[in-house]
Amino acid sequence: MTSYFHKATHLSESQLFPPDENCRICGSKNRAKQFLVQPEPDVWLLECHRCHVSSASRMPTDEALEVYYGKYYSGSTYEQSTGGKVAKITFDKPLRLVKRIRSGITESFQGRRVDILDFGGGDGTVSLLLGTTLLEENACKDVRIVLVDLSGEVPRNKESGIVIENRTGLEDDGRHYDVVIASAILEHIPSPREVLRTLLCSLRTGGVFYARTPSQAALLRLLPIRQLRKLLFTYPGHVHDMGQLFWDSILNQLGLLPAFRMLWSRPSPVERSFREGFFRALAAHLLKAPWYVLGGCYGLVGGWEVLIQKCD
């Protein structure tokens, strides 16, 4: 389900690039219209029949995105139940997300530092909590976090043993990481292919990549009212929809097999907690539940998550 501070904005002709002829992931021209994202000028959501990403037919200009993200987190902060910190995040009770990521990390870090790359991580809440969890478990000696986010915000870190480096852009500088986190970010990037490849290739052997993306297209096609679609598919913030079929084929599309393997590909956790938004949380749980019985033939899950490991 969409975070409550995501808002759609109607873009004018001057704020849009010309329509894309090719898929921005695999380059295919074989794409089909799913629904109208905005009218006048028309922007459609198109599904690629090769890599199964769904993307906006017209991408916002850099200037339009700069204006949009300049007020992106407006009204989104709230007090966390632990420590009273005001955090810019997209997930209620982020420790729930951290525990999911931690459950997939099987590499032993005894006696050495853990390196974490947090791409698009806002104020670094998730990566900081993960680093703290690893230290509390005595799973590693210390932690270094590279936080890449356009906000350039410096996290307030009081945890000894954790060093944080802030960047505003992704650099292919030859560094390698044990954990790469790209939670709720890839759907915002107009041309994500090289970004995704760079993130995966920055893993050291045994390292894991975690991503969480919207998988809403199947659900939105069923909605008869365009305004409901606009509420859920928050263009130009979201310009892609990346569900199970996309993720199950992406390693092949990027030419990364057999050096990488998918550890899990499944519906993402519900963003809202019952305490913060009971009815939204309940609706999201009810939508996701049938997948665990029906599997890939059921697509109304709202969001997807993957954990990918570099094995060679």
Buried (B, 14 or more C-beta within 10 A) or exposed (E): BBBBBBBBBEBEEEBBEEBBEEBBBBEBEEBEEBBBBBEEBEBBBBBBEBBBBBBBBBBBBEEBBEBBBEEBBEEBBEEBEEEEBEBBBBBBBBBEBBEBBBEBBEBEBEEEEBBBBBBBBBBBBBBBBBBBBBBEEEBBBBBBBBBBBBBEBEBEBEBEBBEBEBBEEBEEEEEBBBBBBBBBBBBBBBEBBEBBBBBBBBBEEBBBBBBBBBBBBBBBBEBEEBEEBBBBBBBBBBBBBBBBBBBBBBBEBBEBEEBBBBBBBBBBBBBBBEEBBEEBBEBBBEBBEBBEEEEEEBBBBBBBBBBBBBEE
